[in-house]
Structures are given as structure tokens and as C-alpha cells.
């Protein structure tokens, strides 16, 4: 049976892309990873925590979820439907 040499996996993170570019966030000196951001700010961009978000966010205060319709996320859109005016009482049955 031939001997097989097992190689250890690399333990360092892959080198950042960008040929020396840095993150576009002012004051950040980390290396460019994607969309002009470093790995840290790219994750924040994906979750909508940066001023220029990945998608439009819900207009309710403190909600960073993606807009579904009329400036609201799915959760707040469903709540809006539940806040409708009460239905008119049924007319008495004619005998």
C-alpha cells in the first residue's frame, strides 16, 4: 500500500481582494473584500445597518427589515391590516 501524506488545512483567512484597496468607510483601514467594504462593514451592509443599505428598509422606527409594500415590512404590513376600522353591525333580519 502506498503511503499517503496528509496535509494540514490552511488556518489563515484567505487574502482580501482588491490589490491594496481599503474599505470605503471613512476611517476604516481594513482591506477591501466586496462591494467596496471590508468583511466587517460588508456584513453590516447586508443586514441594513449602514446608511446606504442593501435594500429599502421598513419605515417604522427601529425596524431594519426589507420593505414589502407601501414602505412597510411584511410584519408591519400584516399589523396594519389588523388595525382596520371595525365592521358595520349586521342589519336586522326582515321577517
C-alpha positions as CSV (number, residue, x, y, z in Angstrom):
1,X,0.0,0.0,0.0
2,X,1.5,3.4,-0.9
3,X,2.0,5.9,1.9
4,X,-0.3,8.9,1.8
5,X,0.8,12.2,3.3
6,X,-2.0,14.1,4.9
7,X,-1.7,17.9,4.5
8,X,-3.0,20.2,7.1
9,X,-5.7,22.7,6.2
10,X,-4.8,26.3,6.0
11,X,-5.6,28.1,9.2
12,X,-5.4,31.6,8.0
13,X,-8.2,33.5,6.3
14,X,-7.9,34.0,2.6
15,X,-6.1,37.1,1.4
16,X,-8.5,40.0,0.8
17,X,-9.3,41.1,-2.8
18,X,-8.7,44.5,-4.3
19,X,-5.0,44.8,-4.9
20,X,-4.3,47.1,-1.9
21,X,-7.7,48.9,-1.8
22,X,-9.1,49.7,1.6
23,X,-12.7,49.9,2.9
24,X,-14.7,52.8,1.7
25,X,-16.0,53.7,5.2
26,X,-14.2,56.8,6.4
27,X,-11.5,56.0,9.0
28,X,-11.6,52.2,8.3
29,X,-8.2,50.8,7.3
30,X,-9.2,47.2,6.7
31,X,-8.6,45.7,3.3
32,X,-11.4,45.6,0.6
33,X,-13.5,42.5,0.5
34,X,-16.7,43.1,-1.5
35,X,-18.9,46.0,-2.7
36,X,-16.2,48.4,-1.6
37,X,-16.4,47.4,2.0
38,X,-14.1,45.3,4.3
39,X,-15.5,42.0,5.6
40,X,-16.9,43.7,8.8
41,X,-18.7,46.6,7.0
42,X,-19.9,44.3,4.2
43,X,-21.8,42.2,6.9
44,X,-23.3,45.4,8.3
45,X,-24.3,46.5,4.7
46,X,-26.0,43.1,4.2
47,X,-28.1,43.5,7.4
48,X,-29.0,47.1,6.6
49,X,-27.1,48.7,9.4
50,X,-25.2,51.2,7.2
51,X,-26.6,54.4,5.9
52,X,-26.6,53.2,2.3
53,X,-28.5,49.9,2.8
54,X,-28.7,46.9,0.6
55,X,-32.5,47.4,0.1
56,X,-35.1,49.8,1.3
57,X,-36.0,49.2,4.9
58,X,-39.2,49.5,6.8
59,X,-40.4,53.0,7.7
60,X,-41.3,52.0,11.3
61,X,-38.8,53.3,13.9
62,X,-36.1,50.8,14.7
63,X,-37.1,48.2,12.1
64,X,-34.4,47.2,9.6
65,X,-36.4,44.6,7.7
66,X,-36.9,44.7,3.9
67,X,-39.8,46.6,2.5
68,X,-42.6,44.5,1.1
69,X,-45.3,47.2,0.2
70,X,-46.1,50.8,1.0
71,X,-42.9,51.4,3.0
72,X,-43.5,48.6,5.5
73,X,-42.0,45.2,6.1
74,X,-44.2,42.0,6.0
75,X,-44.7,42.1,9.8
76,X,-45.8,45.7,10.0
77,X,-47.9,45.3,6.8
78,X,-49.8,42.5,8.5
79,X,-50.3,44.5,11.6
80,X,-51.6,47.4,9.5
81,X,-54.3,45.2,8.1
82,X,-55.4,44.2,11.6
83,X,-55.9,47.9,12.6
84,X,-58.7,48.4,10.1
85,X,-61.9,50.1,11.2
86,X,-64.5,47.8,12.8
87,X,-67.0,46.3,10.5
88,X,-70.5,47.8,10.5
89,X,-73.1,45.8,12.5
90,X,-75.2,43.4,10.5
91,X,-78.7,44.7,9.5
92,X,-81.6,43.1,11.4
93,X,-83.2,40.2,9.5
94,X,-86.6,41.2,7.9
95,X,-89.4,38.8,8.7
